[in-house]
Amino acid sequence: MRAPDCHLLLEIEGIESVQRPVVDALLRLDLGARIRADTAHATLDIEGRFHQADVVALIHALGCRVRRVEERPLSPKPVTLEQLGWS
């Protein structure tokens, strides 16, 4: 089953010690994912094609605890000039 487009903001306990492995693992779920880690606030803002449960399980498997998950609206998709009717 294909994963849906998803945008999540996660608050993660212990992210500072495993930031790179978490980012690498998320990119294995979706190579085109946008991932922004903020260790000062212990948050991870991710947008891509994945299931929320898979992301939470992956983070738990790396030894971190997810404190909060917030679903966010998707970012606007880029539009080409042709799609706007301009050439």
CORTACOR-V234497 format. One record per run of one state. SS is the DSSP state (2 for helix, 1 for strand, 0 for the rest). FROM is the first residue (numbers start at 1). LEN is the number of residues. If there is no record, write none. Layout:
# CORTACOR-V234497
ss from len
SS FROM LEN
SS FROM LEN
This chain:
# CORTACOR-V234497
ss from len
0 1 4
1 5 9
0 14 1
2 15 15
0 30 4
1 34 5
0 39 4
1 43 7
0 50 2
2 52 10
0 62 3
1 65 7
0 72 16
